[in-house]
């Protein structure tokens, strides 16, 4: 189901992390409707990927505030009147979370507790949609992974993101806030951070192929992954933001079409028309937190909200490579 933006008419929407990858794509979509007021909060932390240029070409300007969610006084100043909050702020690098665990704790746990407390104090009626992660599952015990799979994160990022999810659930049950969590998996597409490898292997593959570098695959490249194109993730967010059945729920996002990393690289090379790859031994710091094969089930969100991925992997890769090819000076050059 493609969300009907008229459902957001005469509503005020706040996007935390709104200058980052998913947040900016969501803001761009919402700006297409003249009936929506969009507010953005982003700390613009250099490691998190926020960039004002992600909103280049936006149809209608958003109201942008630059501060950390832990600055509670500033946050509470913009929460009144907000109808829907898309809580996308955070730190997504698994490697960085192991190197700087306290920084990850602040970005992925404390910041969200601050937001929820702010809502409880000044706007308890807002719907809050939180971007959680499949990383909380750890190494799958069964495939496809559904929402009832055991939680065994392998890294600090997975622990803190899951803590953030639990905060949202507790505030729903204890305080009546309308919260919903989406467990995302390998989101890719325009506006993602591709300058370095810390924010996911898919973005780094994109960087390498566009820069004419040999793509490096760790291990045998047969690890299965589940990719979702960013427009499909935006669809899910928009549905969860207004659907009456979403409050208090947790949903997986998934593609339904898992692919081995080596086959993904071959597809990217085919779509782009050139490129090469080689295999390498797993670096120890990555091997310890690698989850092995992963693909999820999206049957719950399909049945309850009507969501399913609408963009094929080939088409998503084509759109992504084309976007970055035309904007090299912004996303590839420092």
Beta strands, then each sheet from edge to edge (+ up, - down):
strand 1: 11-16
strand 2: 36-41
strand 3: 63-65
strand 4: 84-87
strand 5: 127-133
strand 6: 178-184
strand 7: 187-188
strand 8: 215-218
strand 9: 224-225
strand 10: 228-229
strand 11: 250-252
strand 12: 259-260
strand 13: 277-280
sheet 1: 3+ 2+ 1+ 4+ 5+ 6+ 11+
sheet 2: 7+ 10+
sheet 3: 8+ 13+
sheet 4: 9+ 12-
end
